[in-house]
Amino acid sequence: MSKSVVVAAPRGYCAGVDRAVVTVEKALDLYGPPVYVRKQIVHNKHVVETLEERGAIFVEELDEVPEGATVVFSAHGVSPAVHAEASERQLKTIDATCPLVTKVHNEAKRFAADGRQILLIGHAGHEEVEGTMGEAPDRTILVEHPDDVANVEVDDPSQLAWLSQTTLSVDETWETVTKLREKFPLLMNPPSDDICYATQNRQSAVKQIAKGSDLVIVVGSSNSSNSVRLVEVALEAGAKASYRVDNAGEIDPAWLEGVEKVGVTSGASVPDVLVEGVLDYLTERGYPAAVEERLTEENLTFALPPELRKDLKKRG
């Protein structure tokens, strides 16, 4: 049996996640602990635990933050109501919302101002969806799956636009859009695709390695939408099996029985040290060193939030 391991690239950290994590690290350096963070800064257990060790305190809502304290908003974005509450409680806020999520918020505001109703494709309860819906709550309808389109009812079919969560399955989103367009032919597109470049690249890269794989291991946390999607995409692309793990410790040895070709990738909020752990696990079990298959280069970087840049400059 000739075993092989292929690791997908791009994988792991995207520009928005990197910026958010560095924002919390710099805030801890600059202001000293504790620095409060509303929700998980990014959806990864390892990252959150590492920042907690350094003095970050993660809270669900702002009423858990002492008045006047420093609070960072997560990469997933928040609604205007959360900004207003922070202002009322005199909290020092640093907004680490990914610029690609901010773009969707701005589109929602613009469509609502133009009198359009917004069909937002996304997952109920996801922080990003809650933040985007908060921009125009009375004018936004959530559409979760292609099958939901049949039940969508709107005020005026000629005044409609669609937006999407940035971390969805590209294929499923287009299936939903196609069904929406069949039902509402005058549906307006966003100015540019909302699914972020990193989500698209990671899905394309996993498709590339999944075709001939007996098993695809996706490293990522269970609440990471883009990591969960990678498992689905791998199976749709032809992988015989695919599982998500937070780290190598969650791999079930039974998954490897009779498996020759293993593919490995990770979601956009996963540090590469966790992928290395999975590759080491495979090596210990007789698999050769991994070969990387690179789909494309990613060179995008985002500047740190302006509030933080200003304070860093002062400290000079």
Secondary structure, 3 states (H helix, E strand, C coil): CCCEEEEEECCCCCHHHHHHHHHHHHHHHHHCCCEEEECCCCCCHHHHHHHHHCCEEEECCHHHCCCCCEEEECCCCCCHHHHHHHHHCCCEEEECCCHHHHHHHHHHHHHHHCCCEEEEECCCCCHHHHHHHCCCHHHEEEECCHHHHHHCCCCCCCCEEEEECCCCCHHHHHHHHHHHHHHCCCCECCCCCCCCHHHHHHHHHHHHHHCCCCEEEEECCCCCHHHHHHHHHHHHCCCCCEEEECCHHHCCHHHHCCCCEEEEEECCCCCHHHHHHHHHHHHHCCCCCCEEEECCCCCCCCCCCHHHHHHHHHHC
